[in-house]
Amino acid sequence: MTEAAGHGGGEGHPTSRIVKVGVIVTIVASIAGLITTGVATLYSAWVADDQLKQSQQAAEEKK
């Protein structure tokens, strides 16, 4: 009765294993995307800060 209900101790259906692998790959890819976006945003903020400092320095030198 447990096998009919899907609670058997066997290996399970091959499709369910593929779905689980797909879910894991999707989660890992999403996390990698978030990390990449965070690093790119941080780098962009550093570049913008540097550009602002250079602009302020150039404005001070013009005075």
C-alpha positions as CSV (number, residue, x, y, z in Angstrom):
1,M,0.0,0.0,0.0
2,T,2.8,2.4,0.7
3,E,4.3,1.9,-2.8
4,A,1.0,2.7,-4.4
5,A,0.9,5.9,-2.4
6,G,4.3,6.9,-3.5
7,H,6.1,6.2,-0.2
8,G,8.1,3.1,-1.4
9,G,11.7,2.7,-0.4
10,G,12.8,2.2,-4.0
11,E,14.8,4.6,-6.2
12,G,11.8,6.6,-7.3
13,H,10.7,7.6,-10.7
14,P,13.6,8.9,-12.9
15,T,11.6,12.0,-13.9
16,S,11.4,13.0,-10.2
17,R,15.2,12.8,-10.0
18,I,15.6,15.0,-13.1
19,V,13.1,17.5,-11.6
20,K,15.1,17.6,-8.4
21,V,18.4,18.1,-10.3
22,G,16.7,20.9,-12.3
23,V,15.5,22.6,-9.1
24,I,19.0,22.4,-7.6
25,V,20.6,23.8,-10.8
26,T,18.0,26.6,-10.9
27,I,18.7,27.5,-7.2
28,V,22.5,27.5,-7.7
29,A,22.1,29.6,-10.9
30,S,19.9,32.1,-9.1
31,I,22.3,32.5,-6.2
32,A,25.2,32.9,-8.6
33,G,23.2,35.6,-10.4
34,L,22.5,37.4,-7.2
35,I,26.2,37.3,-6.2
36,T,27.3,38.5,-9.6
37,T,24.7,41.4,-9.5
38,G,25.9,42.4,-6.1
39,V,29.6,42.4,-7.1
40,A,28.8,44.4,-10.3
41,T,26.7,46.9,-8.3
42,L,29.5,47.3,-5.7
43,Y,32.1,47.9,-8.5
44,S,29.8,50.4,-10.2
45,A,29.4,52.3,-6.9
46,W,33.2,52.4,-6.5
47,V,33.7,53.7,-10.0
48,A,30.9,56.3,-9.5
49,D,32.5,57.4,-6.2
50,D,35.9,57.7,-7.9
51,Q,34.4,59.7,-10.8
52,L,32.7,62.1,-8.3
53,K,36.0,62.6,-6.4
54,Q,37.8,63.4,-9.7
55,S,35.1,65.8,-10.7
56,Q,35.2,67.6,-7.4
57,Q,39.0,67.7,-7.6
58,A,38.8,69.2,-11.1
59,A,36.3,71.8,-10.0
60,E,38.6,72.8,-7.1
61,E,41.5,73.2,-9.4
62,K,39.5,75.5,-11.7
63,K,38.8,77.9,-8.9
